Each structure stands twice: as C-alpha cells, then as structure tokens.
Amino acid sequence: MNKTIHVGNIFSGIFAAVLFVIGVLNILLIHPVPGIAYFLLSFLYLPPANAILSERLGFSIPLVIKIILGIVIIMFTLGVSDLGDMID
C-alpha cells in the first residue's frame, strides 16, 4: 500500500490540466473543434492513462513522445491558433 509520487507524474498532471484549460478556452472563445481536440489530448497526459493503455492495449506512450507532442501543442496554441492572438 506504499504509493510513491514520481516527478514525471506531477508534470504530466500539470500539463494535462493546462491542456484541459486551453481546450475549455477554445470551446468558449474560439471554436468547439480545436477545443475538443485539446480536451481529448489532455487525457493522454493524465498518469492513469498510461497504465490503462499498457494494461488494455499492451503499449504505452514513451515520455520522449509526450514531451515532443507537448512542445508542438504549445507552439501551435501560441503561434498559429486564434487563442494565441487573443492573449497578445
């Protein structure tokens, strides 16, 4: 019953929360389609999602892929989307 907290799980949870907020802002302020996409991508970063993927499908998303995908998502959000223009 001894559960340990990993730093990767903390950062993954924080990034999932950021993506969730970006998704909600896109749904409310811009357009529902990219908002739903961000909302669904946020579930990939939740720590239990990795366990569910490895348990049911037999594979998990490597940390390097999650980091690269996270950088691309943030660059897209701030650089290309309309939400980035609203922040400026």
Secondary structure, 3 states (H helix, E strand, C coil): CCCCCCHHHHHHHHHHHHHHHHHHHHHHHHCHHHHHHHHHHHHHCCHHHHHHHHHHHCCCCCHHHHHHHHHHHHHHHHHCCHHHHHHC
